Amino acid sequence: MSVDEFVRLVSDESGMSLEADDLTTDLDALAGWDSVYLLKLLSALEAAGGNGLPVLKLLESRTLGEIHELVAG
């Protein structure tokens, strides 16, 4: 999944207006970010990729960029 595809997916799932630069921002610092979005994102990523993700690593991720790295593998 490309960075642009990932940003679009996160934006669609969260309703937030995000750009690639936001991938380096700490999740706690993203305006409007809620932990529920992480669960929605996990479900959407698994559906888009057709396979599971390492949930523990996902939960330990501090930025969307780290989550993208898990997806891009």
mmCIF file of the N, C-alpha and C atoms, coordinates in Angstrom:
data_MODEL
# 
_entry.id   MODEL 
# 
loop_
_atom_site.group_PDB 
_atom_site.id 
_atom_site.type_symbol 
_atom_site.label_atom_id 
_atom_site.label_alt_id 
_atom_site.label_comp_id 
_atom_site.label_asym_id 
_atom_site.label_entity_id 
_atom_site.label_seq_id 
_atom_site.pdbx_PDB_ins_code 
_atom_site.Cartn_x 
_atom_site.Cartn_y 
_atom_site.Cartn_z 
_atom_site.occupancy 
_atom_site.B_iso_or_equiv 
_atom_site.pdbx_formal_charge 
_atom_site.auth_seq_id 
_atom_site.auth_comp_id 
_atom_site.auth_asym_id 
_atom_site.auth_atom_id 
_atom_site.pdbx_PDB_model_num 
ATOM 1   N N  . MET A 1 1  ? 0.854   -1.174  0.000  1.00 0.00 ? 1  MET A N  1 
ATOM 2   C CA . MET A 1 1  ? 0.000   0.000   0.000  1.00 0.00 ? 1  MET A CA 1 
ATOM 3   C C  . MET A 1 1  ? 0.902   1.239   0.000  1.00 0.00 ? 1  MET A C  1 
ATOM 4   N N  . SER A 1 2  ? 0.668   2.106   -0.947 1.00 0.00 ? 2  SER A N  1 
ATOM 5   C CA . SER A 1 2  ? 1.481   3.321   -1.043 1.00 0.00 ? 2  SER A CA 1 
ATOM 6   C C  . SER A 1 2  ? 1.128   4.293   0.084  1.00 0.00 ? 2  SER A C  1 
ATOM 7   N N  . VAL A 1 3  ? 1.964   5.274   0.277  1.00 0.00 ? 3  VAL A N  1 
ATOM 8   C CA . VAL A 1 3  ? 1.705   6.295   1.297  1.00 0.00 ? 3  VAL A CA 1 
ATOM 9   C C  . VAL A 1 3  ? 0.397   7.008   0.993  1.00 0.00 ? 3  VAL A C  1 
ATOM 10  N N  . ASP A 1 4  ? 0.188   7.380   -0.263 1.00 0.00 ? 4  ASP A N  1 
ATOM 11  C CA . ASP A 1 4  ? -1.043  8.090   -0.633 1.00 0.00 ? 4  ASP A CA 1 
ATOM 12  C C  . ASP A 1 4  ? -2.287  7.242   -0.384 1.00 0.00 ? 4  ASP A C  1 
ATOM 13  N N  . GLU A 1 5  ? -2.213  5.962   -0.714 1.00 0.00 ? 5  GLU A N  1 
ATOM 14  C CA . GLU A 1 5  ? -3.345  5.068   -0.465 1.00 0.00 ? 5  GLU A CA 1 
ATOM 15  C C  . GLU A 1 5  ? -3.609  4.943   1.032  1.00 0.00 ? 5  GLU A C  1 
ATOM 16  N N  . PHE A 1 6  ? -2.537  4.839   1.802  1.00 0.00 ? 6  PHE A N  1 
ATOM 17  C CA . PHE A 1 6  ? -2.668  4.729   3.254  1.00 0.00 ? 6  PHE A CA 1 
ATOM 18  C C  . PHE A 1 6  ? -3.300  5.986   3.847  1.00 0.00 ? 6  PHE A C  1 
ATOM 19  N N  . VAL A 1 7  ? -2.820  7.147   3.441  1.00 0.00 ? 7  VAL A N  1 
ATOM 20  C CA . VAL A 1 7  ? -3.361  8.422   3.951  1.00 0.00 ? 7  VAL A CA 1 
ATOM 21  C C  . VAL A 1 7  ? -4.836  8.535   3.589  1.00 0.00 ? 7  VAL A C  1 
ATOM 22  N N  . ARG A 1 8  ? -5.187  8.149   2.371  1.00 0.00 ? 8  ARG A N  1 
ATOM 23  C CA . ARG A 1 8  ? -6.587  8.206   1.942  1.00 0.00 ? 8  ARG A CA 1 
ATOM 24  C C  . ARG A 1 8  ? -7.448  7.265   2.786  1.00 0.00 ? 8  ARG A C  1 
ATOM 25  N N  . LEU A 1 9  ? -6.944  6.067   3.058  1.00 0.00 ? 9  LEU A N  1 
ATOM 26  C CA . LEU A 1 9  ? -7.687  5.103   3.869  1.00 0.00 ? 9  LEU A CA 1 
ATOM 27  C C  . LEU A 1 9  ? -7.892  5.624   5.290  1.00 0.00 ? 9  LEU A C  1 
ATOM 28  N N  . VAL A 1 10 ? -6.831  6.144   5.887  1.00 0.00 ? 10 VAL A N  1 
ATOM 29  C CA . VAL A 1 10 ? -6.931  6.684   7.249  1.00 0.00 ? 10 VAL A CA 1 
ATOM 30  C C  . VAL A 1 10 ? -7.913  7.853   7.271  1.00 0.00 ? 10 VAL A C  1 
ATOM 31  N N  . SER A 1 11 ? -7.832  8.722   6.280  1.00 0.00 ? 11 SER A N  1 
ATOM 32  C CA . SER A 1 11 ? -8.746  9.868   6.206  1.00 0.00 ? 11 SER A CA 1 
ATOM 33  C C  . SER A 1 11 ? -10.196 9.404   6.072  1.00 0.00 ? 11 SER A C  1 
ATOM 34  N N  . ASP A 1 12 ? -10.418 8.407   5.220  1.00 0.00 ? 12 ASP A N  1 
ATOM 35  C CA . ASP A 1 12 ? -11.773 7.884   5.031  1.00 0.00 ? 12 ASP A CA 1 
ATOM 36  C C  . ASP A 1 12 ? -12.319 7.265   6.308  1.00 0.00 ? 12 ASP A C  1 
ATOM 37  N N  . GLU A 1 13 ? -11.488 6.510   7.008  1.00 0.00 ? 13 GLU A N  1 
ATOM 38  C CA . GLU A 1 13 ? -11.935 5.820   8.218  1.00 0.00 ? 13 GLU A CA 1 
ATOM 39  C C  . GLU A 1 13 ? -12.127 6.764   9.404  1.00 0.00 ? 13 GLU A C  1 
ATOM 40  N N  . SER A 1 14 ? -11.331 7.808   9.470  1.00 0.00 ? 14 SER A N  1 
ATOM 41  C CA . SER A 1 14 ? -11.391 8.706   10.627 1.00 0.00 ? 14 SER A CA 1 
ATOM 42  C C  . SER A 1 14 ? -12.218 9.966   10.368 1.00 0.00 ? 14 SER A C  1 
ATOM 43  N N  . GLY A 1 15 ? -12.405 10.299  9.101  1.00 0.00 ? 15 GLY A N  1 
ATOM 44  C CA . GLY A 1 15 ? -13.081 11.544  8.772  1.00 0.00 ? 15 GLY A CA 1 
ATOM 45  C C  . GLY A 1 15 ? -12.182 12.759  8.943  1.00 0.00 ? 15 GLY A C  1 
ATOM 46  N N  . MET A 1 16 ? -10.904 12.509  9.207  1.00 0.00 ? 16 MET A N  1 
ATOM 47  C CA . MET A 1 16 ? -9.943  13.595  9.397  1.00 0.00 ? 16 MET A CA 1 
ATOM 48  C C  . MET A 1 16 ? -9.307  13.954  8.058  1.00 0.00 ? 16 MET A C  1 
ATOM 49  N N  . SER A 1 17 ? -8.963  15.197  7.910  1.00 0.00 ? 17 SER A N  1 
ATOM 50  C CA . SER A 1 17 ? -8.254  15.642  6.719  1.00 0.00 ? 17 SER A CA 1 
ATOM 51  C C  . SER A 1 17 ? -6.760  15.496  6.986  1.00 0.00 ? 17 SER A C  1 
ATOM 52  N N  . LEU A 1 18 ? -6.150  14.473  6.383  1.00 0.00 ? 18 LEU A N  1 
ATOM 53  C CA . LEU A 1 18 ? -4.743  14.168  6.626  1.00 0.00 ? 18 LEU A CA 1 
ATOM 54  C C  . LEU A 1 18 ? -3.941  14.282  5.342  1.00 0.00 ? 18 LEU A C  1 
ATOM 55  N N  . GLU A 1 19 ? -2.652  14.522  5.515  1.00 0.00 ? 19 GLU A N  1 
ATOM 56  C CA . GLU A 1 19 ? -1.712  14.540  4.403  1.00 0.00 ? 19 GLU A CA 1 
ATOM 57  C C  . GLU A 1 19 ? -0.514  13.677  4.775  1.00 0.00 ? 19 GLU A C  1 
ATOM 58  N N  . ALA A 1 20 ? 0.334   13.399  3.802  1.00 0.00 ? 20 ALA A N  1 
ATOM 59  C CA . ALA A 1 20 ? 1.493   12.537  4.039  1.00 0.00 ? 20 ALA A CA 1 
ATOM 60  C C  . ALA A 1 20 ? 2.375   13.068  5.163  1.00 0.00 ? 20 ALA A C  1 
ATOM 61  N N  . ASP A 1 21 ? 2.468   14.388  5.307  1.00 0.00 ? 21 ASP A N  1 
ATOM 62  C CA . ASP A 1 21 ? 3.283   14.974  6.382  1.00 0.00 ? 21 ASP A CA 1 
ATOM 63  C C  . ASP A 1 21 ? 2.795   14.577  7.775  1.00 0.00 ? 21 ASP A C  1 
ATOM 64  N N  . ASP A 1 22 ? 1.514   14.247  7.883  1.00 0.00 ? 22 ASP A N  1 
ATOM 65  C CA . ASP A 1 22 ? 0.943   13.871  9.179  1.00 0.00 ? 22 ASP A CA 1 
ATOM 66  C C  . ASP A 1 22 ? 1.414   12.497  9.656  1.00 0.00 ? 22 ASP A C  1 
ATOM 67  N N  . LEU A 1 23 ? 2.041   11.731  8.786  1.00 0.00 ? 23 LEU A N  1 
ATOM 68  C CA . LEU A 1 23 ? 2.487   10.391  9.170  1.00 0.00 ? 23 LEU A CA 1 
ATOM 69  C C  . LEU A 1 23 ? 3.580   10.420  10.224 1.00 0.00 ? 23 LEU A C  1 
ATOM 70  N N  . THR A 1 24 ? 4.279   11.532  10.342 1.00 0.00 ? 24 THR A N  1 
ATOM 71  C CA . THR A 1 24 ? 5.360   11.616  11.327 1.00 0.00 ? 24 THR A CA 1 
ATOM 72  C C  . THR A 1 24 ? 4.902   12.244  12.645 1.00 0.00 ? 24 THR A C  1 
ATOM 73  N N  . THR A 1 25 ? 3.672   12.695  12.696 1.00 0.00 ? 25 THR A N  1 
ATOM 74  C CA . THR A 1 25 ? 3.134   13.313  13.905 1.00 0.00 ? 25 THR A CA 1 
ATOM 75  C C  . THR A 1 25 ? 2.703   12.239  14.894 1.00 0.00 ? 25 THR A C  1 
ATOM 76  N N  . ASP A 1 26 ? 3.059   12.425  16.151 1.00 0.00 ? 26 ASP A N  1 
ATOM 77  C CA . ASP A 1 26 ? 2.635   11.494  17.194 1.00 0.00 ? 26 ASP A CA 1 
ATOM 78  C C  . ASP A 1 26 ? 1.112   11.422  17.210 1.00 0.00 ? 26 ASP A C  1 
ATOM 79  N N  . LEU A 1 27 ? 0.573   10.220  17.361 1.00 0.00 ? 27 LEU A N  1 
ATOM 80  C CA . LEU A 1 27 ? -0.884  10.060  17.354 1.00 0.00 ? 27 LEU A CA 1 
ATOM 81  C C  . LEU A 1 27 ? -1.562  10.962  18.382 1.00 0.00 ? 27 LEU A C  1 
ATOM 82  N N  . ASP A 1 28 ? -0.939  11.114  19.550 1.00 0.00 ? 28 ASP A N  1 
ATOM 83  C CA . ASP A 1 28 ? -1.511  11.966  20.597 1.00 0.00 ? 28 ASP A CA 1 
ATOM 84  C C  . ASP A 1 28 ? -1.562  13.427  20.186 1.00 0.00 ? 28 ASP A C  1 
ATOM 85  N N  . ALA A 1 29 ? -0.738  13.816  19.215 1.00 0.00 ? 29 ALA A N  1 
ATOM 86  C CA . ALA A 1 29 ? -0.682  15.209  18.781 1.00 0.00 ? 29 ALA A CA 1 
ATOM 87  C C  . ALA A 1 29 ? -1.555  15.495  17.560 1.00 0.00 ? 29 ALA A C  1 
ATOM 88  N N  . LEU A 1 30 ? -2.152  14.453  16.978 1.00 0.00 ? 30 LEU A N  1 
ATOM 89  C CA . LEU A 1 30 ? -3.034  14.665  15.832 1.00 0.00 ? 30 LEU A CA 1 
ATOM 90  C C  . LEU A 1 30 ? -4.370  15.223  16.316 1.00 0.00 ? 30 LEU A C  1 
ATOM 91  N N  . ALA A 1 31 ? -4.700  16.390  15.845 1.00 0.00 ? 31 ALA A N  1 
ATOM 92  C CA . ALA A 1 31 ? -5.961  17.032  16.248 1.00 0.00 ? 31 ALA A CA 1 
ATOM 93  C C  . ALA A 1 31 ? -7.139  16.151  15.838 1.00 0.00 ? 31 ALA A C  1 
ATOM 94  N N  . GLY A 1 32 ? -7.941  15.781  16.808 1.00 0.00 ? 32 GLY A N  1 
ATOM 95  C CA . GLY A 1 32 ? -9.128  14.993  16.550 1.00 0.00 ? 32 GLY A CA 1 
ATOM 96  C C  . GLY A 1 32 ? -8.928  13.487  16.593 1.00 0.00 ? 32 GLY A C  1 
ATOM 97  N N  . TRP A 1 33 ? -7.680  13.026  16.784 1.00 0.00 ? 33 TRP A N  1 
ATOM 98  C CA . TRP A 1 33 ? -7.434  11.582  16.815 1.00 0.00 ? 33 TRP A CA 1 
ATOM 99  C C  . TRP A 1 33 ? -8.053  10.976  18.049 1.00 0.00 ? 33 TRP A C  1 
ATOM 100 N N  . ASP A 1 34 ? -8.648  9.824   17.886 1.00 0.00 ? 34 ASP A N  1 
ATOM 101 C CA . ASP A 1 34 ? -9.300  9.105   18.974 1.00 0.00 ? 34 ASP A CA 1 
ATOM 102 C C  . ASP A 1 34 ? -8.866  7.640   18.873 1.00 0.00 ? 34 ASP A C  1 
ATOM 103 N N  . SER A 1 35 ? -8.710  6.988   19.988 1.00 0.00 ? 35 SER A N  1 
ATOM 104 C CA . SER A 1 35 ? -8.253  5.595   19.967 1.00 0.00 ? 35 SER A CA 1 
ATOM 105 C C  . SER A 1 35 ? -9.211  4.679   19.213 1.00 0.00 ? 35 SER A C  1 
ATOM 106 N N  . VAL A 1 36 ? -10.464 5.057   19.115 1.00 0.00 ? 36 VAL A N  1 
ATOM 107 C CA . VAL A 1 36 ? -11.428 4.256   18.354 1.00 0.00 ? 36 VAL A CA 1 
ATOM 108 C C  . VAL A 1 36 ? -11.016 4.201   16.882 1.00 0.00 ? 36 VAL A C  1 
ATOM 109 N N  . TYR A 1 37 ? -10.392 5.273   16.395 1.00 0.00 ? 37 TYR A N  1 
ATOM 110 C CA . TYR A 1 37 ? -9.926  5.294   15.010 1.00 0.00 ? 37 TYR A CA 1 
ATOM 111 C C  . TYR A 1 37 ? -8.896  4.201   14.766 1.00 0.00 ? 37 TYR A C  1 
ATOM 112 N N  . LEU A 1 38 ? -8.114  3.877   15.765 1.00 0.00 ? 38 LEU A N  1 
ATOM 113 C CA . LEU A 1 38 ? -7.113  2.827   15.617 1.00 0.00 ? 38 LEU A CA 1 
ATOM 114 C C  . LEU A 1 38 ? -7.785  1.484   15.344 1.00 0.00 ? 38 LEU A C  1 
ATOM 115 N N  . LEU A 1 39 ? -8.869  1.214   16.027 1.00 0.00 ? 39 LEU A N  1 
ATOM 116 C CA . LEU A 1 39 ? -9.601  -0.034  15.809 1.00 0.00 ? 39 LEU A CA 1 
ATOM 117 C C  . LEU A 1 39 ? -10.249 -0.052  14.428 1.00 0.00 ? 39 LEU A C  1 
ATOM 118 N N  . LYS A 1 40 ? -10.827 1.074   14.039 1.00 0.00 ? 40 LYS A N  1 
ATOM 119 C CA . LYS A 1 40 ? -11.423 1.170   12.707 1.00 0.00 ? 40 LYS A CA 1 
ATOM 120 C C  . LYS A 1 40 ? -10.358 1.000   11.635 1.00 0.00 ? 40 LYS A C  1 
ATOM 121 N N  . LEU A 1 41 ? -9.197  1.606   11.870 1.00 0.00 ? 41 LEU A N  1 
ATOM 122 C CA . LEU A 1 41 ? -8.103  1.510   10.916 1.00 0.00 ? 41 LEU A CA 1 
ATOM 123 C C  . LEU A 1 41 ? -7.608  0.074   10.809 1.00 0.00 ? 41 LEU A C  1 
ATOM 124 N N  . LEU A 1 42 ? -7.471  -0.605  11.915 1.00 0.00 ? 42 LEU A N  1 
ATOM 125 C CA . LEU A 1 42 ? -7.042  -2.003  11.911 1.00 0.00 ? 42 LEU A CA 1 
ATOM 126 C C  . LEU A 1 42 ? -7.994  -2.846  11.061 1.00 0.00 ? 42 LEU A C  1 
ATOM 127 N N  . SER A 1 43 ? -9.278  -2.689  11.270 1.00 0.00 ? 43 SER A N  1 
ATOM 128 C CA . SER A 1 43 ? -10.265 -3.453  10.494 1.00 0.00 ? 43 SER A CA 1 
ATOM 129 C C  . SER A 1 43 ? -10.168 -3.134  9.009  1.00 0.00 ? 43 SER A C  1 
ATOM 130 N N  . ALA A 1 44 ? -10.047 -1.853  8.689  1.00 0.00 ? 44 ALA A N  1 
ATOM 131 C CA . ALA A 1 44 ? -9.971  -1.445  7.278  1.00 0.00 ? 44 ALA A CA 1 
ATOM 132 C C  . ALA A 1 44 ? -8.690  -1.952  6.617  1.00 0.00 ? 44 ALA A C  1 
ATOM 133 N N  . LEU A 1 45 ? -7.583  -1.905  7.349  1.00 0.00 ? 45 LEU A N  1 
ATOM 134 C CA . LEU A 1 45 ? -6.316  -2.375  6.794  1.00 0.00 ? 45 LEU A CA 1 
ATOM 135 C C  . LEU A 1 45 ? -6.336  -3.873  6.559  1.00 0.00 ? 45 LEU A C  1 
ATOM 136 N N  . GLU A 1 46 ? -6.917  -4.606  7.486  1.00 0.00 ? 46 GLU A N  1 
ATOM 137 C CA . GLU A 1 46 ? -7.004  -6.053  7.311  1.00 0.00 ? 46 GLU A CA 1 
ATOM 138 C C  . GLU A 1 46 ? -7.910  -6.395  6.133  1.00 0.00 ? 46 GLU A C  1 
ATOM 139 N N  . ALA A 1 47 ? -9.009  -5.652  5.973  1.00 0.00 ? 47 ALA A N  1 
ATOM 140 C CA . ALA A 1 47 ? -9.907  -5.888  4.842  1.00 0.00 ? 47 ALA A CA 1 
ATOM 141 C C  . ALA A 1 47 ? -9.226  -5.534  3.522  1.00 0.00 ? 47 ALA A C  1 
ATOM 142 N N  . ALA A 1 48 ? -8.487  -4.446  3.511  1.00 0.00 ? 48 ALA A N  1 
ATOM 143 C CA . ALA A 1 48 ? -7.814  -4.003  2.281  1.00 0.00 ? 48 ALA A CA 1 
ATOM 144 C C  . ALA A 1 48 ? -6.663  -4.922  1.904  1.00 0.00 ? 48 ALA A C  1 
ATOM 145 N N  . GLY A 1 49 ? -5.965  -5.423  2.912  1.00 0.00 ? 49 GLY A N  1 
ATOM 146 C CA . GLY A 1 49 ? -4.796  -6.259  2.646  1.00 0.00 ? 49 GLY A CA 1 
ATOM 147 C C  . GLY A 1 49 ? -5.092  -7.738  2.569  1.00 0.00 ? 49 GLY A C  1 
ATOM 148 N N  . GLY A 1 50 ? -6.243  -8.131  3.074  1.00 0.00 ? 50 GLY A N  1 
ATOM 149 C CA . GLY A 1 50 ? -6.615  -9.528  3.026  1.00 0.00 ? 50 GLY A CA 1 
ATOM 150 C C  . GLY A 1 50 ? -5.916  -10.410 4.040  1.00 0.00 ? 50 GLY A C  1 
ATOM 151 N N  . ASN A 1 51 ? -5.158  -9.790  4.962  1.00 0.00 ? 51 ASN A N  1 
ATOM 152 C CA . ASN A 1 51 ? -4.488  -10.598 5.985  1.00 0.00 ? 51 ASN A CA 1 
ATOM 153 C C  . ASN A 1 51 ? -4.403  -9.822  7.288  1.00 0.00 ? 51 ASN A C  1 
ATOM 154 N N  . GLY A 1 52 ? -4.050  -10.525 8.343  1.00 0.00 ? 52 GLY A N  1 
ATOM 155 C CA . GLY A 1 52 ? -3.958  -9.906  9.656  1.00 0.00 ? 52 GLY A CA 1 
ATOM 156 C C  . GLY A 1 52 ? -2.698  -9.083  9.826  1.00 0.00 ? 52 GLY A C  1 
ATOM 157 N N  . LEU A 1 53 ? -2.742  -8.201  10.797 1.00 0.00 ? 53 LEU A N  1 
ATOM 158 C CA . LEU A 1 53 ? -1.593  -7.375  11.151 1.00 0.00 ? 53 LEU A CA 1 
ATOM 159 C C  . LEU A 1 53 ? -1.166  -7.731  12.566 1.00 0.00 ? 53 LEU A C  1 
ATOM 160 N N  . PRO A 1 54 ? 0.098   -7.496  12.899 1.00 0.00 ? 54 PRO A N  1 
ATOM 161 C CA . PRO A 1 54 ? 0.556   -7.749  14.271 1.00 0.00 ? 54 PRO A CA 1 
ATOM 162 C C  . PRO A 1 54 ? -0.038  -6.700  15.220 1.00 0.00 ? 54 PRO A C  1 
ATOM 163 N N  . VAL A 1 55 ? -1.095  -7.078  15.907 1.00 0.00 ? 55 VAL A N  1 
ATOM 164 C CA . VAL A 1 55 ? -1.864  -6.141  16.719 1.00 0.00 ? 55 VAL A CA 1 
ATOM 165 C C  . VAL A 1 55 ? -1.013  -5.491  17.802 1.00 0.00 ? 55 VAL A C  1 
ATOM 166 N N  . LEU A 1 56 ? -0.150  -6.247  18.451 1.00 0.00 ? 56 LEU A N  1 
ATOM 167 C CA . LEU A 1 56 ? 0.683   -5.673  19.508 1.00 0.00 ? 56 LEU A CA 1 
ATOM 168 C C  . LEU A 1 56 ? 1.570   -4.566  18.950 1.00 0.00 ? 56 LEU A C  1 
ATOM 169 N N  . LYS A 1 57 ? 2.187   -4.811  17.800 1.00 0.00 ? 57 LYS A N  1 
ATOM 170 C CA . LYS A 1 57 ? 3.032   -3.779  17.187 1.00 0.00 ? 57 LYS A CA 1 
ATOM 171 C C  . LYS A 1 57 ? 2.197   -2.575  16.760 1.00 0.00 ? 57 LYS A C  1 
ATOM 172 N N  . LEU A 1 58 ? 0.996   -2.832  16.285 1.00 0.00 ? 58 LEU A N  1 
ATOM 173 C CA . LEU A 1 58 ? 0.098   -1.739  15.907 1.00 0.00 ? 58 LEU A CA 1 
ATOM 174 C C  . LEU A 1 58 ? -0.225  -0.882  17.125 1.00 0.00 ? 58 LEU A C  1 
ATOM 175 N N  . LEU A 1 59 ? -0.522  -1.514  18.236 1.00 0.00 ? 59 LEU A N  1 
ATOM 176 C CA . LEU A 1 59 ? -0.858  -0.775  19.464 1.00 0.00 ? 59 LEU A CA 1 
ATOM 177 C C  . LEU A 1 59 ? 0.338   -0.012  20.025 1.00 0.00 ? 59 LEU A C  1 
ATOM 178 N N  . GLU A 1 60 ? 1.546   -0.511  19.760 1.00 0.00 ? 60 GLU A N  1 
ATOM 179 C CA . GLU A 1 60 ? 2.759   0.156   20.235 1.00 0.00 ? 60 GLU A CA 1 
ATOM 180 C C  . GLU A 1 60 ? 3.193   1.303   19.325 1.00 0.00 ? 60 GLU A C  1 
ATOM 181 N N  . SER A 1 61 ? 2.603   1.390   18.145 1.00 0.00 ? 61 SER A N  1 
ATOM 182 C CA . SER A 1 61 ? 2.973   2.427   17.179 1.00 0.00 ? 61 SER A CA 1 
ATOM 183 C C  . SER A 1 61 ? 2.630   3.806   17.719 1.00 0.00 ? 61 SER A C  1 
ATOM 184 N N  . ARG A 1 62 ? 3.554   4.736   17.524 1.00 0.00 ? 62 ARG A N  1 
ATOM 185 C CA . ARG A 1 62 ? 3.361   6.101   18.016 1.00 0.00 ? 62 ARG A CA 1 
ATOM 186 C C  . ARG A 1 62 ? 2.911   7.058   16.916 1.00 0.00 ? 62 ARG A C  1 
ATOM 187 N N  . THR A 1 63 ? 3.095   6.649   15.656 1.00 0.00 ? 63 THR A N  1 
ATOM 188 C CA . THR A 1 63 ? 2.716   7.511   14.538 1.00 0.00 ? 63 THR A CA 1 
ATOM 189 C C  . THR A 1 63 ? 2.003   6.681   13.467 1.00 0.00 ? 63 THR A C  1 
ATOM 190 N N  . LEU A 1 64 ? 1.314   7.382   12.592 1.00 0.00 ? 64 LEU A N  1 
ATOM 191 C CA . LEU A 1 64 ? 0.695   6.699   11.456 1.00 0.00 ? 64 LEU A CA 1 
ATOM 192 C C  . LEU A 1 64 ? 1.764   6.143   10.528 1.00 0.00 ? 64 LEU A C  1 
ATOM 193 N N  . GLY A 1 65 ? 2.918   6.786   10.483 1.00 0.00 ? 65 GLY A N  1 
ATOM 194 C CA . GLY A 1 65 ? 4.025   6.296   9.676  1.00 0.00 ? 65 GLY A CA 1 
ATOM 195 C C  . GLY A 1 65 ? 4.496   4.925   10.136 1.00 0.00 ? 65 GLY A C  1 
ATOM 196 N N  . GLU A 1 66 ? 4.547   4.723   11.439 1.00 0.00 ? 66 GLU A N  1 
ATOM 197 C CA . GLU A 1 66 ? 4.927   3.410   11.972 1.00 0.00 ? 66 GLU A CA 1 
ATOM 198 C C  . GLU A 1 66 ? 3.888   2.371   11.604 1.00 0.00 ? 66 GLU A C  1 
ATOM 199 N N  . ILE A 1 67 ? 2.635   2.757   11.614 1.00 0.00 ? 67 ILE A N  1 
ATOM 200 C CA . ILE A 1 67 ? 1.569   1.821   11.222 1.00 0.00 ? 67 ILE A CA 1 
ATOM 201 C C  . ILE A 1 67 ? 1.700   1.513   9.731  1.00 0.00 ? 67 ILE A C  1 
ATOM 202 N N  . HIS A 1 68 ? 1.982   2.530   8.936  1.00 0.00 ? 68 HIS A N  1 
ATOM 203 C CA . HIS A 1 68 ? 2.161   2.284   7.499  1.00 0.00 ? 68 HIS A CA 1 
ATOM 204 C C  . HIS A 1 68 ? 3.312   1.317   7.257  1.00 0.00 ? 68 HIS A C  1 
ATOM 205 N N  . GLU A 1 69 ? 4.384   1.445   8.000  1.00 0.00 ? 69 GLU A N  1 
ATOM 206 C CA . GLU A 1 69 ? 5.523   0.529   7.853  1.00 0.00 ? 69 GLU A CA 1 
ATOM 207 C C  . GLU A 1 69 ? 5.100   -0.919  8.122  1.00 0.00 ? 69 GLU A C  1 
ATOM 208 N N  . LEU A 1 70 ? 4.226   -1.123  9.097  1.00 0.00 ? 70 LEU A N  1 
ATOM 209 C CA . LEU A 1 70 ? 3.727   -2.464  9.381  1.00 0.00 ? 70 LEU A CA 1 
ATOM 210 C C  . LEU A 1 70 ? 2.939   -3.007  8.192  1.00 0.00 ? 70 LEU A C  1 
ATOM 211 N N  . VAL A 1 71 ? 2.157   -2.146  7.581  1.00 0.00 ? 71 VAL A N  1 
ATOM 212 C CA . VAL A 1 71 ? 1.324   -2.547  6.454  1.00 0.00 ? 71 VAL A CA 1 
ATOM 213 C C  . VAL A 1 71 ? 2.175   -2.810  5.214  1.00 0.00 ? 71 VAL A C  1 
ATOM 214 N N  . ALA A 1 72 ? 3.129   -1.916  4.979  1.00 0.00 ? 72 ALA A N  1 
ATOM 215 C CA . ALA A 1 72 ? 3.976   -2.016  3.787  1.00 0.00 ? 72 ALA A CA 1 
ATOM 216 C C  . ALA A 1 72 ? 4.964   -3.158  3.893  1.00 0.00 ? 72 ALA A C  1 
ATOM 217 N N  . GLY A 1 73 ? 5.250   -3.538  5.151  1.00 0.00 ? 73 GLY A N  1 
ATOM 218 C CA . GLY A 1 73 ? 6.115   -4.655  5.463  1.00 0.00 ? 73 GLY A CA 1 
ATOM 219 C C  . GLY A 1 73 ? 7.447   -4.589  4.874  1.00 0.00 ? 73 GLY A C  1 
# 
